[in-house]
Amino acid sequence: MFLKAFTAFALATNLLPAVQCYPRSTVDLGYATYTGNHLAEASQNEFLGIRFGAPPTGNLRFRAPQPPGSLGVQNATVFPPLCYGVGLPVDTPGRSEDCLFLNVYAPSTVNATEKLPVWVWVQGGAYSDNTNANYNASKLITATDNKMVFVEFGYRVGPYGFLASEDISRDGDLNPGLLDQRAVLLWVQKHIAKFGGDPDHVVIVGASAGAGSVAMHLLSYGG
């Protein structure tokens, strides 16, 4: 399975914050074209709020993530909403059930023949909240001399992502939160080269529940 191509490890602590080149501020993903923010001082671009799954609402609630469909031209310039956590009111600012989005940070110019290693960040939160899904990775990439692409994402948590019952088993999908994570890994394999990343050099990094999630992916689908 494709996960054998990943070099994966888990962190139990939170993150610390004359060649042919081409810009990456606009990326055509096939199903949508996204325009991100250019970070001139850092020579980077950030793409915020790229949809990787259809809204998991209505009859898609408690089910595996579905393809996002055709979206046309989209701005990727503001952080997306985070998934609802346990105990949060439905009107909590910055939270939504429609939360299957990812962010990509990448150098704004990249050698046309170079593929950069990719860091996929799985945030923690005890499987009950999204604690760091909108981490600003610009300084992290700067520390690598702009030789890395960074991906972070939201995934369903609490009852939306990990509710277990016979009813869900009969008419739904168990552990959709983990299935959201796998959808991102598949998305990376398909699209990360368009940001200058190497789909064969992907590191999965997690903190807390994110670290546990990394272990589950290593145990699933043949490793």
C-alpha positions as CSV (number, residue, x, y, z in Angstrom):
1,M,0.0,0.0,0.0
2,F,1.1,3.6,-0.5
3,L,1.7,4.2,3.2
4,K,4.9,2.1,2.8
5,A,6.3,5.1,0.9
6,F,6.0,7.3,4.0
7,T,8.7,7.8,6.5
8,A,6.6,8.3,9.6
9,F,7.4,9.3,13.1
10,A,5.5,10.8,16.0
11,L,6.3,13.6,18.4
12,A,4.7,13.7,21.8
13,T,5.2,17.4,22.1
14,N,3.7,20.3,20.2
15,L,5.6,22.1,17.4
16,L,7.9,25.0,18.0
17,P,7.1,27.3,15.6
18,A,20.1,31.3,-12.6
19,V,18.0,28.1,-12.3
20,Q,14.6,27.7,-13.9
21,C,12.0,28.5,-11.2
22,Y,8.3,29.0,-11.2
23,P,5.9,30.7,-8.9
24,R,3.4,28.7,-6.8
25,S,0.9,31.4,-5.8
26,T,-1.8,29.8,-7.9
27,V,-2.2,26.0,-8.1
28,D,-4.6,24.1,-10.4
29,L,-5.7,20.9,-8.6
30,G,-8.1,19.8,-11.3
31,Y,-11.2,20.0,-9.1
32,A,-10.3,23.6,-8.2
33,T,-7.8,26.4,-8.7
34,Y,-6.5,28.0,-5.6
35,T,-4.7,31.3,-5.1
36,G,-2.8,31.7,-1.9
37,N,-0.9,34.4,0.0
38,H,2.6,35.4,-1.1
39,L,4.9,35.8,1.9
40,A,7.5,38.1,0.2
41,E,9.9,38.4,3.1
42,A,10.0,34.6,3.5
43,S,9.9,33.8,-0.2
44,Q,7.0,31.5,0.5
45,N,3.4,31.0,-0.3
46,E,0.7,29.8,2.0
47,F,-2.5,28.2,0.8
48,L,-5.2,28.3,3.5
49,G,-8.4,26.4,3.4
50,I,-8.0,24.0,0.5
51,R,-11.0,21.7,0.6
52,F,-10.1,18.0,0.6
53,G,-13.5,16.6,1.3
54,A,-17.2,17.5,0.7
55,P,-19.0,19.0,3.7
56,P,-19.6,16.1,6.1
57,T,-23.1,17.2,6.9
58,G,-26.6,15.8,6.4
59,N,-26.4,12.3,4.9
60,L,-22.6,12.5,4.9
61,R,-22.4,12.9,8.7
62,F,-20.7,9.9,10.3
63,R,-19.5,8.7,6.9
64,A,-16.2,8.5,5.2
65,P,-15.1,11.7,3.6
66,Q,-16.3,12.1,0.0
67,P,-14.6,14.0,-2.9
68,P,-15.1,17.7,-2.8
69,G,-16.5,18.0,-6.4
70,S,-15.8,20.7,-8.9
71,L,-15.2,24.1,-7.1
72,G,-13.8,26.4,-9.8
73,V,-11.6,29.2,-8.8
74,Q,-11.1,29.7,-5.0
75,N,-9.2,32.0,-2.7
76,A,-6.9,30.3,-0.2
77,T,-6.0,33.4,1.8
78,V,-7.7,32.9,5.3
79,F,-7.6,30.1,7.8
80,P,-10.5,27.7,7.5
81,P,-12.9,26.8,10.3
82,L,-11.9,24.1,12.7
83,C,-14.0,21.0,13.4
84,Y,-16.3,21.1,16.4
85,G,-14.8,19.8,19.6
86,V,-16.5,18.2,22.5
87,G,-18.6,20.6,24.6
88,L,-18.4,23.5,22.2
89,P,-21.6,25.5,21.4
90,V,-22.6,25.3,17.8
91,D,-22.1,29.1,17.4
92,T,-18.5,29.0,18.6
93,P,-16.5,31.4,16.4
94,G,-14.1,29.7,13.9
95,R,-15.8,26.3,14.3
96,S,-18.0,24.5,11.8
97,E,-19.2,21.0,11.0
98,D,-18.0,21.8,7.4
99,C,-14.3,21.6,8.3
100,L,-12.5,19.2,5.9
101,F,-9.8,21.7,4.8
102,L,-6.1,21.7,4.7
103,N,-3.3,24.3,4.6
104,V,-0.1,24.1,2.5
105,Y,3.0,26.2,3.1
106,A,5.7,26.0,0.3
107,P,8.6,28.0,-1.1
108,S,7.3,30.6,-3.6
109,T,9.9,29.5,-6.1
110,V,11.2,26.0,-6.6
111,N,13.7,24.4,-9.0
112,A,11.7,23.0,-11.9
113,T,13.4,19.6,-11.4
114,E,13.5,19.6,-7.6
115,K,11.0,17.8,-5.4
116,L,11.1,18.9,-1.7
117,P,10.4,16.7,1.3
118,V,6.9,17.0,2.7
119,W,5.9,17.3,6.4
120,V,2.3,16.3,7.2
121,W,1.2,17.6,10.6
122,V,-1.5,15.6,12.5
123,Q,-2.6,17.8,15.3
124,G,-3.7,16.4,18.7
125,G,-6.5,17.1,21.1
126,A,-7.4,13.8,22.7
127,Y,-9.5,12.9,19.7
128,S,-12.1,15.3,21.1
129,D,-10.8,18.7,19.8
130,N,-8.7,20.3,17.1
131,T,-5.9,22.0,19.1
132,N,-3.4,23.1,16.4
133,A,-4.9,22.6,13.0
134,N,-4.0,26.2,11.8
135,Y,-0.4,26.3,12.8
136,N,1.7,28.9,11.0
137,A,4.6,26.9,9.5
138,S,6.4,29.7,7.8
139,K,9.2,29.9,10.4
140,L,9.6,26.1,10.3
141,I,10.1,26.2,6.6
142,T,12.5,29.1,6.9
143,A,14.6,27.0,9.3
144,T,15.1,24.5,6.5
145,D,16.3,27.2,4.1
146,N,13.0,26.9,2.2
147,K,13.7,23.2,1.4
148,M,10.4,21.7,2.7
149,V,6.7,21.7,2.0
150,F,4.3,21.6,5.0
151,V,0.7,20.3,5.2
152,E,-1.7,20.6,8.1
153,F,-5.4,19.8,8.2
154,G,-8.6,19.5,10.2
155,Y,-10.3,16.2,10.9
156,R,-13.5,15.3,12.6
157,V,-13.2,14.7,16.4
158,G,-15.5,13.8,19.3
159,P,-18.8,12.3,18.3
160,Y,-18.4,13.5,14.7
161,G,-15.2,11.6,14.2
162,F,-15.2,8.7,16.6
163,L,-18.7,7.8,17.7
164,A,-19.1,4.1,18.0
165,S,-22.4,2.2,18.1
166,E,-24.2,-0.6,16.4
167,D,-26.3,2.0,14.6
168,I,-23.3,3.7,13.1
169,S,-21.8,0.4,12.2
170,R,-25.0,-0.6,10.3
171,D,-25.6,2.8,8.6
172,G,-22.4,4.8,8.5
173,D,-18.6,4.4,8.8
174,L,-16.7,3.9,12.0
175,N,-13.8,6.3,12.8
176,P,-14.5,8.9,10.1
177,G,-11.9,11.1,11.9
178,L,-9.1,8.6,10.9
179,L,-10.7,8.3,7.4
180,D,-10.4,12.1,7.1
181,Q,-6.7,11.8,7.9
182,R,-6.2,9.0,5.3
183,A,-8.0,11.2,2.7
184,V,-5.4,13.9,3.3
185,L,-2.6,11.4,2.9
186,L,-4.1,10.3,-0.4
187,W,-4.6,14.0,-1.4
188,V,-0.9,14.5,-0.7
189,Q,0.1,11.6,-3.0
190,K,-2.0,13.0,-5.8
191,H,-1.4,16.8,-5.5
192,I,1.6,17.7,-3.5
193,A,4.0,17.7,-6.5
194,K,2.0,20.7,-7.8
195,F,3.4,22.6,-4.8
196,G,7.0,21.4,-5.3
197,G,6.7,18.5,-2.9
198,D,7.9,14.9,-3.4
199,P,5.1,12.4,-2.9
200,D,7.7,9.7,-2.3
201,H,9.4,11.7,0.6
202,V,6.6,12.4,3.1
203,V,7.0,12.5,6.8
204,I,3.9,12.2,9.0
205,V,4.3,14.0,12.4
206,G,1.8,13.9,15.2
207,A,1.4,15.3,18.7
208,S,-0.7,13.6,21.4
209,A,-3.7,12.1,19.7
210,G,-2.0,13.0,16.4
211,A,0.9,10.7,17.4
212,G,-1.6,8.0,18.2
213,S,-3.2,8.5,14.8
214,V,0.2,8.1,13.1
215,A,0.6,4.7,14.9
216,M,-2.9,3.7,13.7
217,H,-2.1,4.5,10.1
218,L,1.2,2.5,10.4
219,L,-0.8,-0.5,11.6
220,S,-3.6,-0.1,9.0
221,Y,-3.6,-0.9,5.3
222,G,-0.5,-3.1,5.5
223,G,1.7,-0.4,7.1
